[in-house]
Amino acid sequence: MPKNVRVCPKCRSHRVRYLTNIAGWLGPRKFICDECGHIGPFFIELDLDELKKQREEKTNDQP
Ligand SMILES: [Zn+2]
C-alpha cells in the first residue's frame, strides 16, 4: 500500500508541517518546511518509494 508524504517543492524534505494563524490572522491553510523555511499553500505529495528514489538520485549527483 503506497504511503504518501507531503514534501517541500523546494528541497524535497518531508519535514513539513501546518502553519497556523500567523500573527493572529486567519488565512488559507499553509505549510512550512522545517528544512529550508519555505512557506506555501501547495506542497507536493509523493509516495515514500518515489521519495527514496529521488533521494538516491540526489545522492548520486553529489557524493
Ligand atoms: Zn524545504
N, CA, C, O and the ligand as a Tripos MOL2 file, in Angstrom:
@<TRIPOS>MOLECULE
protein
  253   251    64     0     0
PROTEIN
NO_CHARGES

@<TRIPOS>ATOM
      1 N           0.8480   -1.2100    0.0000 N.3       1 MET1
      2 CA          0.0000    0.0000    0.0000 C.3       1 MET1
      3 C           0.8770    1.2510    0.0000 C.2       1 MET1
      4 O           1.6960    1.4380    0.9000 O.2       1 MET1
      5 N           0.7070    2.0920   -0.9950 N.am      2 PRO2
      6 CA          1.5560    3.2910   -1.0780 C.3       2 PRO2
      7 C           1.2290    4.2630    0.0340 C.2       2 PRO2
      8 O           0.0680    4.5220    0.3490 O.2       2 PRO2
      9 N           2.2820    4.7890    0.6120 N.am      3 LYS3
     10 CA          2.0750    5.7550    1.6750 C.3       3 LYS3
     11 C           2.5740    7.1170    1.1920 C.2       3 LYS3
     12 O           3.7570    7.2940    0.9020 O.2       3 LYS3
     13 N           1.6580    8.0610    1.1140 N.am      4 ASN4
     14 CA          2.0390    9.3710    0.6240 C.3       4 ASN4
     15 C           2.5480   10.2670    1.7400 C.2       4 ASN4
     16 O           2.0330   10.2640    2.8580 O.2       4 ASN4
     17 N           3.5600   11.0230    1.4050 N.am      5 VAL5
     18 CA          4.0550   12.0140    2.3390 C.3       5 VAL5
     19 C           4.0800   13.3660    1.6480 C.2       5 VAL5
     20 O           4.2660   13.4540    0.4340 O.2       5 VAL5
     21 N           3.8950   14.3880    2.4110 N.am      6 ARG6
     22 CA          3.9350   15.7340    1.8570 C.3       6 ARG6
     23 C           5.3720   16.2150    1.9110 C.2       6 ARG6
     24 O           6.0190   16.1570    2.9560 O.2       6 ARG6
     25 N           5.8660   16.6890    0.7810 N.am      7 VAL7
     26 CA          7.2560   17.1130    0.7310 C.3       7 VAL7
     27 C           7.3680   18.5310    0.1990 C.2       7 VAL7
     28 O           6.5040   19.0090   -0.5360 O.2       7 VAL7
     29 N           8.4470   19.1900    0.5870 N.am      8 CYS8
     30 CA          8.7170   20.5520    0.1680 C.3       8 CYS8
     31 C           9.0750   20.5770   -1.3150 C.2       8 CYS8
     32 O           9.9260   19.8000   -1.7490 O.2       8 CYS8
     33 N           8.4400   21.4600   -2.1110 N.am      9 PRO9
     34 CA          8.7510   21.5430   -3.5370 C.3       9 PRO9
     35 C          10.1420   22.1040   -3.7920 C.2       9 PRO9
     36 O          10.6750   21.9790   -4.8950 O.2       9 PRO9
     37 N          10.7190   22.7110   -2.7880 N.am     10 LYS10
     38 CA         11.9990   23.3710   -2.9510 C.3      10 LYS10
     39 C          13.1630   22.4300   -2.6540 C.2      10 LYS10
     40 O          14.0800   22.2860   -3.4630 O.2      10 LYS10
     41 N          13.1150   21.7950   -1.4930 N.am     11 CYS11
     42 CA         14.2620   20.9820   -1.0830 C.3      11 CYS11
     43 C          13.9190   19.5060   -0.9370 C.2      11 CYS11
     44 O          14.7760   18.6940   -0.5890 O.2      11 CYS11
     45 N          12.6530   19.1570   -1.2070 N.am     12 ARG12
     46 CA         12.2210   17.7590   -1.1670 C.3      12 ARG12
     47 C          12.2760   17.1420    0.2250 C.2      12 ARG12
     48 O          12.2720   15.9190    0.3680 O.2      12 ARG12
     49 N          12.3280   17.9680    1.2240 N.am     13 SER13
     50 CA         12.3060   17.4410    2.5790 C.3      13 SER13
     51 C          10.8890   17.0360    2.9530 C.2      13 SER13
     52 O           9.9180   17.6320    2.4870 O.2      13 SER13
     53 N          10.7800   16.0290    3.7880 N.am     14 HIS14
     54 CA          9.4460   15.6500    4.2460 C.3      14 HIS14
     55 C           9.1510   16.2330    5.6240 C.2      14 HIS14
     56 O           8.1310   15.9230    6.2400 O.2      14 HIS14
     57 N          10.0480   17.0690    6.0880 N.am     15 ARG15
     58 CA          9.8120   17.7070    7.3820 C.3      15 ARG15
     59 C           8.9220   18.9390    7.1880 C.2      15 ARG15
     60 O           9.3660   20.0800    7.3160 O.2      15 ARG15
     61 N           7.6660   18.6690    6.8780 N.am     16 VAL16
     62 CA          6.7050   19.7190    6.5610 C.3      16 VAL16
     63 C           5.5880   19.6830    7.5840 C.2      16 VAL16
     64 O           5.1030   18.6120    7.9490 O.2      16 VAL16
     65 N           5.1840   20.8470    8.0410 N.am     17 ARG17
     66 CA          4.0720   20.8770    8.9960 C.3      17 ARG17
     67 C           3.1330   22.0300    8.6720 C.2      17 ARG17
     68 O           3.4770   22.9440    7.9240 O.2      17 ARG17
     69 N           1.9440   21.9650    9.2510 N.am     18 TYR18
     70 CA          0.9810   23.0430    9.0780 C.3      18 TYR18
     71 C           1.5000   24.3150    9.7190 C.2      18 TYR18
     72 O           2.1390   24.2890   10.7710 O.2      18 TYR18
     73 N           1.2140   25.4230    9.0660 N.am     19 LEU19
     74 CA          1.4930   26.7100    9.6590 C.3      19 LEU19
     75 C           0.1350   27.3090   10.0190 C.2      19 LEU19
     76 O          -0.7040   27.5210    9.1440 O.2      19 LEU19
     77 N          -0.0740   27.5730   11.2730 N.am     20 THR20
     78 CA         -1.3990   28.0240   11.6900 C.3      20 THR20
     79 C          -1.3470   29.4260   12.2820 C.2      20 THR20
     80 O          -0.4800   29.7570   13.0910 O.2      20 THR20
     81 N          -2.2960   30.2240   11.8550 N.am     21 ASN21
     82 CA         -2.5330   31.5340   12.4570 C.3      21 ASN21
     83 C          -1.2810   32.4010   12.5770 C.2      21 ASN21
     84 O          -0.8770   32.7640   13.6820 O.2      21 ASN21
     85 N          -0.6900   32.7210   11.4770 N.am     22 ILE22
     86 CA          0.4670   33.6000   11.5070 C.3      22 ILE22
     87 C           0.0550   34.9760   12.0190 C.2      22 ILE22
     88 O          -0.8660   35.5910   11.4810 O.2      22 ILE22
     89 N           0.7090   35.4390   13.0160 N.am     23 ALA23
     90 CA          0.4680   36.7750   13.5620 C.3      23 ALA23
     91 C          -1.0030   37.0120   13.8900 C.2      23 ALA23
     92 O          -1.4560   38.1560   13.9420 O.2      23 ALA23
     93 N          -1.7270   35.9580   14.1030 N.am     24 GLY24
     94 CA         -3.0890   36.1020   14.5920 C.3      24 GLY24
     95 C          -4.1610   36.1870   13.5290 C.2      24 GLY24
     96 O          -5.3450   36.1100   13.8560 O.2      24 GLY24
     97 N          -3.7910   36.3430   12.2560 N.am     25 TRP25
     98 CA         -4.8630   36.4090   11.2650 C.3      25 TRP25
     99 C          -5.1190   35.0580   10.6340 C.2      25 TRP25
    100 O          -4.2250   34.2300   10.4600 O.2      25 TRP25
    101 N          -6.3790   34.8770   10.3030 N.am     26 LEU26
    102 CA         -6.7610   33.6080    9.7130 C.3      26 LEU26
    103 C          -6.6860   33.6900    8.1960 C.2      26 LEU26
    104 O          -7.4360   34.4290    7.5580 O.2      26 LEU26
    105 N          -5.7950   32.9390    7.6530 N.am     27 GLY27
    106 CA         -5.6750   32.9150    6.2050 C.3      27 GLY27
    107 C          -5.9230   31.5220    5.7000 C.2      27 GLY27
    108 O          -6.3520   30.6410    6.4450 O.2      27 GLY27
    109 N          -5.6480   31.3260    4.4210 N.am     28 PRO28
    110 CA         -5.7420   29.9680    3.8870 C.3      28 PRO28
    111 C          -4.6890   29.0840    4.5430 C.2      28 PRO28
    112 O          -3.6410   29.5550    4.9840 O.2      28 PRO28
    113 N          -4.9870   27.8260    4.5930 N.am     29 ARG29
    114 CA         -4.0910   26.8710    5.2150 C.3      29 ARG29
    115 C          -2.7550   26.8550    4.4860 C.2      29 ARG29
    116 O          -2.7050   26.7380    3.2610 O.2      29 ARG29
    117 N          -1.6970   26.9720    5.2320 N.am     30 LYS30
    118 CA         -0.3790   26.9220    4.6160 C.3      30 LYS30
    119 C           0.4930   25.8990    5.3050 C.2      30 LYS30
    120 O           0.2120   25.4330    6.4090 O.2      30 LYS30
    121 N           1.5610   25.5710    4.6090 N.am     31 PHE31
    122 CA          2.5140   24.6350    5.1790 C.3      31 PHE31
    123 C           3.8730   25.2960    5.2650 C.2      31 PHE31
    124 O           4.1930   26.1960    4.4890 O.2      31 PHE31
    125 N           4.6560   24.8440    6.2030 N.am     32 ILE32
    126 CA          6.0290   25.3330    6.2900 C.3      32 ILE32
    127 C           6.9870   24.1550    6.3140 C.2      32 ILE32
    128 O           6.7350   23.1240    6.9380 O.2      32 ILE32
    129 N           8.0960   24.3480    5.6110 N.am     33 CYS33
    130 CA          9.1440   23.3400    5.5840 C.3      33 CYS33
    131 C          10.1420   23.6430    6.6980 C.2      33 CYS33
    132 O          10.7180   24.7300    6.7440 O.2      33 CYS33
    133 N          10.3400   22.7010    7.5740 N.am     34 ASP34
    134 CA         11.2810   22.8880    8.6740 C.3      34 ASP34
    135 C          12.7240   22.8900    8.1860 C.2      34 ASP34
    136 O          13.6310   23.3650    8.8690 O.2      34 ASP34
    137 N          12.9100   22.3540    7.0020 N.am     35 GLU35
    138 CA         14.2720   22.1850    6.4950 C.3      35 GLU35
    139 C          14.8170   23.4870    5.9110 C.2      35 GLU35
    140 O          15.9180   23.9090    6.2640 O.2      35 GLU35
    141 N          14.0600   24.1240    5.0240 N.am     36 CYS36
    142 CA         14.5510   25.3290    4.3470 C.3      36 CYS36
    143 C          13.7120   26.5590    4.6600 C.2      36 CYS36
    144 O          14.0590   27.6670    4.2500 O.2      36 CYS36
    145 N          12.6040   26.3730    5.3890 N.am     37 GLY37
    146 CA         11.7840   27.5130    5.7780 C.3      37 GLY37
    147 C          10.7970   27.9550    4.7170 C.2      37 GLY37
    148 O          10.1540   28.9940    4.8690 O.2      37 GLY37
    149 N          10.6640   27.1920    3.6500 N.am     38 HIS38
    150 CA          9.7410   27.5210    2.5850 C.3      38 HIS38
    151 C           8.3010   27.4550    3.0910 C.2      38 HIS38
    152 O           7.9080   26.4960    3.7570 O.2      38 HIS38
    153 N           7.5180   28.4910    2.7650 N.am     39 ILE39
    154 CA          6.1280   28.5340    3.1800 C.3      39 ILE39
    155 C           5.2400   28.6270    1.9460 C.2      39 ILE39
    156 O           5.5310   29.3970    1.0300 O.2      39 ILE39
    157 N           4.1730   27.8600    1.9130 N.am     40 GLY40
    158 CA          3.2620   27.9420    0.7860 C.3      40 GLY40
    159 C           2.0630   27.0480    0.9750 C.2      40 GLY40
    160 O           2.0770   26.1300    1.7950 O.2      40 GLY40
    161 N           1.0100   27.3250    0.2000 N.am     41 PRO41
    162 CA         -0.2010   26.5250    0.2960 C.3      41 PRO41
    163 C          -0.0910   25.2010   -0.4560 C.2      41 PRO41
    164 O          -0.8590   24.2730   -0.2040 O.2      41 PRO41
    165 N           0.8590   25.1200   -1.3730 N.am     42 PHE42
    166 CA          0.9580   23.9170   -2.1780 C.3      42 PHE42
    167 C           2.2820   23.1940   -1.9420 C.2      42 PHE42
    168 O           3.3510   23.6480   -2.3520 O.2      42 PHE42
    169 N           2.1720   22.0860   -1.2840 N.am     43 PHE43
    170 CA          3.3220   21.2080   -1.1460 C.3      43 PHE43
    171 C           2.9830   19.9120   -1.8650 C.2      43 PHE43
    172 O           1.8640   19.4090   -1.7680 O.2      43 PHE43
    173 N           3.9370   19.3930   -2.5670 N.am     44 ILE44
    174 CA          3.6500   18.2030   -3.3490 C.3      44 ILE44
    175 C           3.5810   16.9650   -2.4580 C.2      44 ILE44
    176 O           4.1700   16.9060   -1.3790 O.2      44 ILE44
    177 N           2.8400   15.9860   -2.9550 N.am     45 GLU45
    178 CA          2.7680   14.7230   -2.2260 C.3      45 GLU45
    179 C           3.3980   13.6370   -3.0660 C.2      45 GLU45
    180 O           3.0990   13.4910   -4.2510 O.2      45 GLU45
    181 N           4.2620   12.8880   -2.4450 N.am     46 LEU46
    182 CA          4.8890   11.7620   -3.1140 C.3      46 LEU46
    183 C           4.7040   10.5270   -2.2490 C.2      46 LEU46
    184 O           4.5300   10.6190   -1.0340 O.2      46 LEU46
    185 N           4.7450    9.3690   -2.8970 N.am     47 ASP47
    186 CA          4.7800    8.1930   -2.0450 C.3      47 ASP47
    187 C           6.2290    7.9340   -1.6410 C.2      47 ASP47
    188 O           7.1670    8.3920   -2.2930 O.2      47 ASP47
    189 N           6.3830    7.2100   -0.5830 N.am     48 LEU48
    190 CA          7.6870    7.0540    0.0470 C.3      48 LEU48
    191 C           8.7200    6.4360   -0.8870 C.2      48 LEU48
    192 O           9.8960    6.7980   -0.8490 O.2      48 LEU48
    193 N           8.2790    5.5060   -1.7190 N.am     49 ASP49
    194 CA          9.2080    4.8620   -2.6470 C.3      49 ASP49
    195 C           9.7650    5.8770   -3.6410 C.2      49 ASP49
    196 O          10.9560    5.8780   -3.9510 O.2      49 ASP49
    197 N           8.8800    6.7390   -4.1290 N.am     50 GLU50
    198 CA          9.2950    7.7560   -5.0820 C.3      50 GLU50
    199 C          10.2880    8.7190   -4.4380 C.2      50 GLU50
    200 O          11.2770    9.1150   -5.0540 O.2      50 GLU50
    201 N          10.0110    9.0820   -3.2040 N.am     51 LEU51
    202 CA         10.8790    9.9880   -2.4700 C.3      51 LEU51
    203 C          12.2530    9.3710   -2.2850 C.2      51 LEU51
    204 O          13.2770   10.0310   -2.4650 O.2      51 LEU51
    205 N          12.2590    8.1130   -1.9280 N.am     52 LYS52
    206 CA         13.5210    7.3860   -1.7370 C.3      52 LYS52
    207 C          14.3280    7.3790   -3.0180 C.2      52 LYS52
    208 O          15.5370    7.6090   -3.0120 O.2      52 LYS52
    209 N          13.6270    7.1060   -4.1390 N.am     53 LYS53
    210 CA         14.2790    7.0590   -5.4360 C.3      53 LYS53
    211 C          14.9550    8.4010   -5.7360 C.2      53 LYS53
    212 O          16.1150    8.4550   -6.1450 O.2      53 LYS53
    213 N          14.2030    9.4720   -5.5230 N.am     54 GLN54
    214 CA         14.7420   10.8000   -5.8090 C.3      54 GLN54
    215 C          15.9200   11.1230   -4.8970 C.2      54 GLN54
    216 O          16.8870   11.7590   -5.3150 O.2      54 GLN54
    217 N          15.8270   10.6840   -3.6710 N.am     55 ARG55
    218 CA         16.9220   10.9410   -2.7330 C.3      55 ARG55
    219 C          18.1780   10.2040   -3.1750 C.2      55 ARG55
    220 O          19.2880   10.7230   -3.0590 O.2      55 ARG55
    221 N          17.9940    9.0010   -3.6790 N.am     56 GLU56
    222 CA         19.1390    8.2330   -4.1340 C.3      56 GLU56
    223 C          19.7940    8.9000   -5.3320 C.2      56 GLU56
    224 O          21.0190    8.9520   -5.4400 O.2      56 GLU56
    225 N          18.9410    9.4230   -6.2530 N.am     57 GLU57
    226 CA         19.4810   10.1120   -7.4050 C.3      57 GLU57
    227 C          20.2570   11.3570   -6.9790 C.2      57 GLU57
    228 O          21.3110   11.6760   -7.5290 O.2      57 GLU57
    229 N          19.7080   12.0410   -5.9930 N.am     58 LYS58
    230 CA         20.3470   13.2290   -5.4750 C.3      58 LYS58
    231 C          21.7100   12.8820   -4.8670 C.2      58 LYS58
    232 O          22.7000   13.5880   -5.0590 O.2      58 LYS58
    233 N          21.7220   11.7800   -4.1340 N.am     59 THR59
    234 CA         22.9620   11.3440   -3.5050 C.3      59 THR59
    235 C          24.0140   10.9930   -4.5530 C.2      59 THR59
    236 O          25.2040   11.2540   -4.3760 O.2      59 THR59
    237 N          23.5480   10.3960   -5.6460 N.am     60 ASN60
    238 CA         24.4820   10.0370   -6.7020 C.3      60 ASN60
    239 C          25.0730   11.2760   -7.3770 C.2      60 ASN60
    240 O          26.2290   11.2790   -7.7990 O.2      60 ASN60
    241 N          24.2550   12.3240   -7.4680 N.am     61 ASP61
    242 CA         24.7420   13.5510   -8.0630 C.3      61 ASP61
    243 C          25.8210   14.2260   -7.2130 C.2      61 ASP61
    244 O          26.7840   14.8010   -7.7210 O.2      61 ASP61
    245 N          25.6170   14.1280   -5.9040 N.am     62 GLN62
    246 CA         26.5530   14.7840   -5.0060 C.3      62 GLN62
    247 C          27.0790   13.7870   -3.9970 C.2      62 GLN62
    248 O          26.5340   13.6520   -2.9020 O.2      62 GLN62
    249 N          28.1230   13.0980   -4.3620 N.am     63 PRO63
    250 CA         28.6570   12.0580   -3.4740 C.3      63 PRO63
    251 C          29.3340   12.6520   -2.2200 C.2      63 PRO63
    252 O          29.8320   11.9070   -1.3760 O.2      63 PRO63
    253 ZN         12.2010   22.8560    2.0870 Zn       64 ZN64
@<TRIPOS>BOND
     1     1     2 1
     2     2     3 1
     3     3     4 2
     4     3     5 am
     5     5     6 1
     6     6     7 1
     7     7     8 2
     8     7     9 am
     9     9    10 1
    10    10    11 1
    11    11    12 2
    12    11    13 am
    13    13    14 1
    14    14    15 1
    15    15    16 2
    16    15    17 am
    17    17    18 1
    18    18    19 1
    19    19    20 2
    20    19    21 am
    21    21    22 1
    22    22    23 1
    23    23    24 2
    24    23    25 am
    25    25    26 1
    26    26    27 1
    27    27    28 2
    28    27    29 am
    29    29    30 1
    30    30    31 1
    31    31    32 2
    32    31    33 am
    33    33    34 1
    34    34    35 1
    35    35    36 2
    36    35    37 am
    37    37    38 1
    38    38    39 1
    39    39    40 2
    40    39    41 am
    41    41    42 1
    42    42    43 1
    43    43    44 2
    44    43    45 am
    45    45    46 1
    46    46    47 1
    47    47    48 2
    48    47    49 am
    49    49    50 1
    50    50    51 1
    51    51    52 2
    52    51    53 am
    53    53    54 1
    54    54    55 1
    55    55    56 2
    56    55    57 am
    57    57    58 1
    58    58    59 1
    59    59    60 2
    60    59    61 am
    61    61    62 1
    62    62    63 1
    63    63    64 2
    64    63    65 am
    65    65    66 1
    66    66    67 1
    67    67    68 2
    68    67    69 am
    69    69    70 1
    70    70    71 1
    71    71    72 2
    72    71    73 am
    73    73    74 1
    74    74    75 1
    75    75    76 2
    76    75    77 am
    77    77    78 1
    78    78    79 1
    79    79    80 2
    80    79    81 am
    81    81    82 1
    82    82    83 1
    83    83    84 2
    84    83    85 am
    85    85    86 1
    86    86    87 1
    87    87    88 2
    88    87    89 am
    89    89    90 1
    90    90    91 1
    91    91    92 2
    92    91    93 am
    93    93    94 1
    94    94    95 1
    95    95    96 2
    96    95    97 am
    97    97    98 1
    98    98    99 1
    99    99   100 2
   100    99   101 am
   101   101   102 1
   102   102   103 1
   103   103   104 2
   104   103   105 am
   105   105   106 1
   106   106   107 1
   107   107   108 2
   108   107   109 am
   109   109   110 1
   110   110   111 1
   111   111   112 2
   112   111   113 am
   113   113   114 1
   114   114   115 1
   115   115   116 2
   116   115   117 am
   117   117   118 1
   118   118   119 1
   119   119   120 2
   120   119   121 am
   121   121   122 1
   122   122   123 1
   123   123   124 2
   124   123   125 am
   125   125   126 1
   126   126   127 1
   127   127   128 2
   128   127   129 am
   129   129   130 1
   130   130   131 1
   131   131   132 2
   132   131   133 am
   133   133   134 1
   134   134   135 1
   135   135   136 2
   136   135   137 am
   137   137   138 1
   138   138   139 1
   139   139   140 2
   140   139   141 am
   141   141   142 1
   142   142   143 1
   143   143   144 2
   144   143   145 am
   145   145   146 1
   146   146   147 1
   147   147   148 2
   148   147   149 am
   149   149   150 1
   150   150   151 1
   151   151   152 2
   152   151   153 am
   153   153   154 1
   154   154   155 1
   155   155   156 2
   156   155   157 am
   157   157   158 1
   158   158   159 1
   159   159   160 2
   160   159   161 am
   161   161   162 1
   162   162   163 1
   163   163   164 2
   164   163   165 am
   165   165   166 1
   166   166   167 1
   167   167   168 2
   168   167   169 am
   169   169   170 1
   170   170   171 1
   171   171   172 2
   172   171   173 am
   173   173   174 1
   174   174   175 1
   175   175   176 2
   176   175   177 am
   177   177   178 1
   178   178   179 1
   179   179   180 2
   180   179   181 am
   181   181   182 1
   182   182   183 1
   183   183   184 2
   184   183   185 am
   185   185   186 1
   186   186   187 1
   187   187   188 2
   188   187   189 am
   189   189   190 1
   190   190   191 1
   191   191   192 2
   192   191   193 am
   193   193   194 1
   194   194   195 1
   195   195   196 2
   196   195   197 am
   197   197   198 1
   198   198   199 1
   199   199   200 2
   200   199   201 am
   201   201   202 1
   202   202   203 1
   203   203   204 2
   204   203   205 am
   205   205   206 1
   206   206   207 1
   207   207   208 2
   208   207   209 am
   209   209   210 1
   210   210   211 1
   211   211   212 2
   212   211   213 am
   213   213   214 1
   214   214   215 1
   215   215   216 2
   216   215   217 am
   217   217   218 1
   218   218   219 1
   219   219   220 2
   220   219   221 am
   221   221   222 1
   222   222   223 1
   223   223   224 2
   224   223   225 am
   225   225   226 1
   226   226   227 1
   227   227   228 2
   228   227   229 am
   229   229   230 1
   230   230   231 1
   231   231   232 2
   232   231   233 am
   233   233   234 1
   234   234   235 1
   235   235   236 2
   236   235   237 am
   237   237   238 1
   238   238   239 1
   239   239   240 2
   240   239   241 am
   241   241   242 1
   242   242   243 1
   243   243   244 2
   244   243   245 am
   245   245   246 1
   246   246   247 1
   247   247   248 2
   248   247   249 am
   249   249   250 1
   250   250   251 1
   251   251   252 2
@<TRIPOS>SUBSTRUCTURE
     1 MET1         2 RESIDUE 1 A MET
     2 PRO2         6 RESIDUE 1 A PRO
     3 LYS3        10 RESIDUE 1 A LYS
     4 ASN4        14 RESIDUE 1 A ASN
     5 VAL5        18 RESIDUE 1 A VAL
     6 ARG6        22 RESIDUE 1 A ARG
     7 VAL7        26 RESIDUE 1 A VAL
     8 CYS8        30 RESIDUE 1 A CYS
     9 PRO9        34 RESIDUE 1 A PRO
    10 LYS10       38 RESIDUE 1 A LYS
    11 CYS11       42 RESIDUE 1 A CYS
    12 ARG12       46 RESIDUE 1 A ARG
    13 SER13       50 RESIDUE 1 A SER
    14 HIS14       54 RESIDUE 1 A HIS
    15 ARG15       58 RESIDUE 1 A ARG
    16 VAL16       62 RESIDUE 1 A VAL
    17 ARG17       66 RESIDUE 1 A ARG
    18 TYR18       70 RESIDUE 1 A TYR
    19 LEU19       74 RESIDUE 1 A LEU
    20 THR20       78 RESIDUE 1 A THR
    21 ASN21       82 RESIDUE 1 A ASN
    22 ILE22       86 RESIDUE 1 A ILE
    23 ALA23       90 RESIDUE 1 A ALA
    24 GLY24       94 RESIDUE 1 A GLY
    25 TRP25       98 RESIDUE 1 A TRP
    26 LEU26      102 RESIDUE 1 A LEU
    27 GLY27      106 RESIDUE 1 A GLY
    28 PRO28      110 RESIDUE 1 A PRO
    29 ARG29      114 RESIDUE 1 A ARG
    30 LYS30      118 RESIDUE 1 A LYS
    31 PHE31      122 RESIDUE 1 A PHE
    32 ILE32      126 RESIDUE 1 A ILE
    33 CYS33      130 RESIDUE 1 A CYS
    34 ASP34      134 RESIDUE 1 A ASP
    35 GLU35      138 RESIDUE 1 A GLU
    36 CYS36      142 RESIDUE 1 A CYS
    37 GLY37      146 RESIDUE 1 A GLY
    38 HIS38      150 RESIDUE 1 A HIS
    39 ILE39      154 RESIDUE 1 A ILE
    40 GLY40      158 RESIDUE 1 A GLY
    41 PRO41      162 RESIDUE 1 A PRO
    42 PHE42      166 RESIDUE 1 A PHE
    43 PHE43      170 RESIDUE 1 A PHE
    44 ILE44      174 RESIDUE 1 A ILE
    45 GLU45      178 RESIDUE 1 A GLU
    46 LEU46      182 RESIDUE 1 A LEU
    47 ASP47      186 RESIDUE 1 A ASP
    48 LEU48      190 RESIDUE 1 A LEU
    49 ASP49      194 RESIDUE 1 A ASP
    50 GLU50      198 RESIDUE 1 A GLU
    51 LEU51      202 RESIDUE 1 A LEU
    52 LYS52      206 RESIDUE 1 A LYS
    53 LYS53      210 RESIDUE 1 A LYS
    54 GLN54      214 RESIDUE 1 A GLN
    55 ARG55      218 RESIDUE 1 A ARG
    56 GLU56      222 RESIDUE 1 A GLU
    57 GLU57      226 RESIDUE 1 A GLU
    58 LYS58      230 RESIDUE 1 A LYS
    59 THR59      234 RESIDUE 1 A THR
    60 ASN60      238 RESIDUE 1 A ASN
    61 ASP61      242 RESIDUE 1 A ASP
    62 GLN62      246 RESIDUE 1 A GLN
    63 PRO63      250 RESIDUE 1 A PRO
    64 ZN64       253 GROUP 0 **** ****
